[in-house]
Structure formats: C-alpha cells, structure tokens
C-alpha cells in the first residue's frame, strides 16, 4: 500500500501528492482533458450509437481503469475505418478499462470478444456491454464476455485457450 509522504511542490494543484513505496516515489498521472472527441451519452460509430460510460478513478485504491483514454478512442476510430481487422475474428482486449475498444470490435462484427481487466473495472464493463447490447447483436458478434486478468497474477494459460486464434488473425 502506498502512503502519502508530502505535497508535490512542483504542481499548482495542492491535492496532488507524491507517494512513497519502498525506495521509489510515485507521482499520480496528471492527464487533464482529451484530444479526441468523446461523449459518454453516445457517439456515432459505424452508423450506430456507441455508449461507453466512465467513472472517476480512485488511484489510492484502484488505478486508472475506469476512464476512456485517448488511445482507445483512436484505436476504435481506426477499427471503424478498417473493420476487416476484427470482423469474424476473436478479439482479446487486455486492460480494457470501460471497454470502448472491445465493444467497438463487437459492433464491427467480431465473432467473439473477451474484455479483460482488474476486478474493480468489471461492473463498469458489464454495464457498458448492456448499454450497447442491441448494437452488438446487430453487428453479428456471437459472444462478448469479460474476465478478470491481473498481469501480476496471470491466469492459467488454459483459461485463454479460446483466444489462440487471435495470433493468427493479426493482419
């Protein structure tokens, strides 16, 4: 567990604190704002409405997995332009957070989508799947599920056996 040790004097925000863990200091991420368009109430995506909610992260207890990151917005738009990258394929999203990319792949016709992240993100992932279930069904996705994967405690490889086709599907 990280503990607060002092205020960060190099930051104008007095609520930002440096944390000490052993001999290493950790500074929270200071990402303020987005560069790519995002609307949690719905975005036009592949002729459908894509709804992906996010929540405030509690970095003291969890991490950064409840936010939609610019990288996921950019990757989703790339897949929208090139849907053949996922159509009919198995997609494993590692560190899915709110699952924008995985849900996008399902809407674009991925056959199977596995969304994975830490346990604290999974209720939000399930909620976002539910919000997009009609668009996912319309896209022809046969299976979308989420599972906990902690990269520091990986599951047995057999758990991911359905994902092996992913490696042969990379174009």
ROPATOR-280765 format. One record per atom (N, C-alpha, C): x, y, z; residue in one letter. Coordinates in pm, whole numbers, plus 50000, padded with zeros to 5 digits. Layout:
N
XYZa/...
END
This chain:
171
500854988350000x/500005000050000x/500905012450000x/500585021849913x/501355034249907x/500915043350020x/501835051450071x/501445060950173x/501835074950130x/501045084850172x/501335098750139x/502555103150217x/503485110050149x/504655114550223x/504805129750223x/504385136650116x/504485151150116x/503745156749996x/503495169650001x/502875176249886x/503915177549775x/503415177049653x/504285178949537x/504445193849516x/505595199249547x/505825213649536x/505975218249393x/506095209149298x/506245212949158x/504915213649085x/503815212649155x/502505212249094x/501625223049156x/500835229749076x/499935240149127x/498725234549199x/498475221849186x/497305215549249x/497725209949385x/497255216149496x/497685211549628x/497165197749665x/496195192449589x/495665179249621x/496545168049566x/497505171349478x/498385161249421x/499505158349521x/499715145649550x/500725141649647x/501655131249583x/502905131649623x/503855121249585x/503685109949686x/503765097549639x/503625085949726x/504935078349730x/505255072749843x/506475065049860x/506135050349876x/506805041949801x/506655027549812x/508075021949816x/508565018749936x/509955014549947x/510855026249915x/511785024249821x/512705034949784x/512245042849663x/511085039049607x/510615045749485x/509485055349515x/509505066949454x/508415076549467x/507515075249346x/506215076449367x/505235075549259x/504465088649252x/504375094249133x/503585106349113x/502355102349035x/501165106249081x/499935102849007x/499975108548866x/499255102148776x/499155107148639x/498475120648639x/498985129748562x/498425143148555x/497875145648415x/496925137748375x/496335139248243x/495055147348259x/495045158948201x/493895167848215x/493285170348078x/492195163748050x/491495166047926x/491785155547820x/491055156847712x/491175147647597x/491485155547473x/492095148647378x/492325154647248x/491345149547144x/490735137847169x/489805131947074x/488385132747128x/487435134247036x/486035135847074x/485515123547149x/484855126347260x/484245115847341x/482985121547405x/481905113847395x/480645117747458x/480095105547531x/480065105747665x/479595094047739x/478115091147718x/477385100547660x/475955098347633x/475725091847498x/476775090247419x/476655083447291x/477455090347182x/478105082347100x/478885087246987x/478445079746862x/478405086646750x/478135079846624x/479325070946593x/479035058146572x/480095048546544x/479565038046449x/480125037546330x/479755027546228x/478245027446204x/477655039246203x/476215040446176x/475335036946294x/475925034746409x/475175031546530x/475575041346640x/474915040446753x/475305048646867x/476085040046965x/477305044046993x/478175037147087x/478135044847218x/477715038147325x/477625044447457x/478595037447550x/479615044647595x/480575039147689x/480745049347801x/480285045647918x/480385054148036x/481735052248102x/482145062248176x/483355061248256x/483025065848397x/483925063448490x/483735067548628x/485015074148677x/484905081248787x/486065087448848x/486945076548907x/488225077248878x/489175067548932x/489585071449074x/489735061549158x/490305063449291x/491685057249288x/492685065249253x/494035059949236x/494635054949366x/494125059349478x/494625054449607x/494305039649624x/493115035449577x/492675021749599x/492705013149473x/492445019149360x/492315011149238x/493405014949138x/493065023149044x/494025026948941x/493365036148842x/493685034348716x/493205043348612x/492275036148514x/491725024848553x/490955016448461x/489505020248441x/489055031248497x/487645034948482x/487435046248384x/488505050848319x/488415061848225x/488575057148081x/487965064447991x/488165062647847x/489395070847811x/490405064147760x/491655070747725x/491675074247576x/492435084447542x/492565088547402x/493005077047313x/493895068547362x/494365057347282x/493245048047241x/492285045947332x/491155037147297x/490235043947196x/490055056947208x/489245064247110x/489885063446971x/491185065346967x/491905064946840x/491855050846779x/492065040546860x/492035026846808x/490625023146761x/489595027246834x/488225024446791x/487935030946656x/488375043246637x/488155050146508x/488955043446396x/490145038446427x/490925031046327x/490165018446286x/489645011046384x/488894998746353x/487625001946275x/487005013246306x/485805017346231x/486155019246083x/487325024646058x/487765026945920x/488205013845852x/488735004345932x/489214991545880x/488554980045956x/487244978245943x/486544968046021x/486994953645990x/487614951545875x/488094938045842x/489174933245938x/489774942146015x/490774938246115x/490164929746226x/488834931546250x/488184924146360x/486994915746315x/486424918746200x/485204911946155x/485434896846145x/484574889346216x/484634874846214x/485754868746296x/486484876846369x/487654872046443x/487394871946593x/488304865746665x/488294865946811x/489184877446856x/488664885746946x/489394897346995x/489554896247146x/490774897247193x/491074897747335x/491594911747365x/490864919147446x/491324932447485x/491914931547625x/493214934247634x/493904934247763x/493864948147822x/493494949047948x/493384962148012x/492284970447951x/491104964547940x/490024970947864x/489434983247931x/489634985048060x/489014996548125x/487524996248101x/486925007348057x/485485007548031x/485064999647907x/486024994447832x/485804985247720x/485384991747589x/485785003947566x/485425010747442x/485925003147318x/487164998747319x/487714991947200x/487034978447178x/486884970547283x/486264957447269x/484814958147225x/484074967447282x/482674969247240x/482624974047096x/483554982647058x/483624987246918x/483874975446825x/484794966546864x/485084954746782x/483844945946769x/483084944446877x/481854936446873x/480834942746778x/480694955746784x/479754962746696x/480184961246549x/481484960446526x/482014959046390x/482004944646340x/481504935446420x/481324921746372x/482344911546416x/483124914546520x/484004904146572x/483144892246614x/483604880346590x/482844868446625x/482754866746777x/483884868546844x/483964867046989x/484844878147044x/484424884247155x/485204894747220x/485354891047367x/486594891247415x/486894889047555x/487514901847608x/486854907747705x/487314920147767x/487954916447899x/489124921747927x/489814917848050x/490434929948118x/490364929648250x/490984939948331x/490924935548476x/491294944348566x/491244941348709x/489794941048756x/489574934548868x/488214932148919x/487414944948939x/488044955748983x/487284967949011x/486654974148886x/487144970548767x/486594976248642x/485404968248588x/485274955648628x/484314946548564x/482844950848577x/482394956648689x/480994961448691x/480734972248584x/481704981148563x/481544991348459x/481564985048321x/482424975248299x/482464968148171x/481104961648143x/480564954448241x/479264947948224x/478174958048192x/478184969348261x/477204979848236x/477324985248094x/478554987448047x/478754992547911x/478354982347805x/478584969547832x/478104959247740x/476584960047730x/475934960847845x/474464961447848x/473944973647771x/474584985147786x/474154997247715x/474244995847564x/475124987147517x/475364985647373x/474884972247317x/474104964747395x/473744951047356x/473044950447220x/472144959647191x/471454959347061x/472434961546945x/473334971346960x/474324973846854x/475284962146839x/475624955646951x/476504943846947x/475804932446872x/474534930146906x/473764919746837x/473634922846689x/473334935346654x/473214939346514x/474524937346437x/475654938846507x/476954937146443x/477304922746413x/476574913446474x/476814899246447x/477784892646542x/478124899146652x/479024893046749x/478304881546819x/478904869846820x/478294858046882x/478534857047031x/479614863147081x/479944862047223x/480764873947266x/480334880347375x/481134890847437x/481094888247587x/482274887347646x/482344884447789x/483514891947849x/483474893147980x/484594899548048x/485144890248154x/486414892048181x/487074883748281x/488174891648350x/488424888048472x/489494894448547x/490834888548503x/491734897448468x/493124893448443x/494004903948511x/494744899448609x/495734907748677x/497084903848621x/497754912948555x/499014909748489x/500104905448586x/499944908748714x/500914904348814x/500604890348866x/499384885648840x/498964872048877x/498194866148760x/498884863048650x/498174858448530x/497434845348553x/496324843748482x/495564831248495x/496284819848423x/495884807448451x/496474796148377x/496244798248227x/497204794348149x/497134796348004x/495904789747943x/495424778948003x/494234772147951x/493014781247954x/493004790648047x/491884800048059x/491724808147933x/492814810547865x/492804818947745x/492834810847616x/492594797947623x/492724789347505x/491814793647391x/490654799547422x/489774803847313x/490344815847238x/491384821947293x/491934833847230x/493084830747135x/493504818147127x/494674815047046x/494504819046901x/493284818846850x/493094822546710x/493454837146684x/493534845046790x/493894859146776x/495254860646709x/496214852446748x/497554853846693x/497584851346543x/496734842746495x/496714840046351x/495854850046276x/495114858446350x/494234868146285x/494844881846271x/496054883846321x/496684896846310x/497144898846165x/496614909146105x/496984912145965x/498034922945960x/
END
